[in-house]
Every structure is written in structure tokens, then in C-alpha cells.
């Protein structure tokens, strides 16, 4: 079955760079219509989409966070990596890796989610 | 920037019908998905592309859209349906989530 697993540091200091890795299985990121996304959720708050990389290698970013984010993939390893620069305590959140089906733009939806990785930013 | 607005909370008695709304400009021209999230768990897709139900999701979950509002309807609500619910769509190459609705079954 499809699984996604996030890994990365649990604690960062302000102004450091976050690097998160998503390892997935049971699907290929070269399959038309599929993408792997990052979504975060601050404690007690709503979900916020960060970025995606799709089957063709194209990248989409949250407009308000675009300058701080980079997403990449290694299709041979079934791996997607997100970097987020200049971390701040307000970036403390659970970061989820999620597969999007249904294409991108109009009809895309998240059909599988990882268990999430809590990242705390504190000096 | 585009926004999706949900009521912060909805309460329903067991066995009754719960309706959770999600409002956004011209939402009927987009496609909406809904997610259920229980405490300490990852979100779970319950409705996609406005009205479609993934396999394994009970038939009591349904979705609809009219005008600027998408609605998640839970018929015969059960205690295990108590959770946070989020709507989601796309706008200008961004994925947008609503602020979430806490459904209380009491």
C-alpha cells in the first residue's frame, strides 16, 4: 500500500535552514497526474500548503512563502526533499508529506498522507 | 489572495445530520475536497472533486457545491465522526485550505 514517511530535525534555531525528506513507496512520481506535496500545521491551527513537485518535475510553491522554499525529487530513491530557509519560531509546526492525485490545479486532492514530523524552532 | 471560510464549530446530536460549509468566491467553478482530522492523526480524505467519496469512506459522508459554497453533509452522525474538518481547493496555482471546523457530536 501507499506510504509516505517524513524525516528531519525535531529542533532548529532561528535563522537556520530546515531540510525535510519524504520517503514514499508503492507509487512512482513519474506517473502522470501524481505529485508529492508538503503541508504544515502549527499546533492547534489550520493546514497550510507549502509546495509540490509533480510527475514531470514541475514545481509549485505557496506564493507567500515562495522565496524561502525549494522542493526537489530523486525518482530513483522515491524521495522528495523540502528546504525552508530562515526559520522562525512561527514556523513551528507538524510538517506533512502528502500525495496528490487527480492532477494539479483544478481537481487535485490529497489521497495519502504521512504521519507528520513536528519541527520546533526555538533559541 | 483567495480564501476559504468555514465556521469554527458545528454541533450535532447523534443520529442527526451535520452540515459543514465552506465559502469562497466562485467556488462552484472550482473543485473542492474535504478532509477529516482527529486529534493526533493525519488528515483523511473524505470527499474529493466536490462529490466523490474515496473507497472505505462511509456513505453517510456526501459533498455538494452551489454558488460560492461547498457543503459537507454527514447523515446519521456518529460519535466517531467528531473531528476537525477542512475544505481544500486550488486558486492561481496555489492549494488553499479552509480554516477548519470542529464538529462536536453531543
Interface residues (C-beta under 8 A of the other chain):
Chain A: X37 X39 X46 X47 X48 X49 X52 X60 X62 X63 X64 X96 X98 X101 X102 X104 X105 X106 X107 X108 X109 X110 X111 X113 X114 X115 X116
Chain B: X1 X30 X31 X33 X35 X42 X43 X44 X45 X48 X49 X54 X86 X88 X90 X92 X93 X94 X95 X96 X97 X98 X99 X100
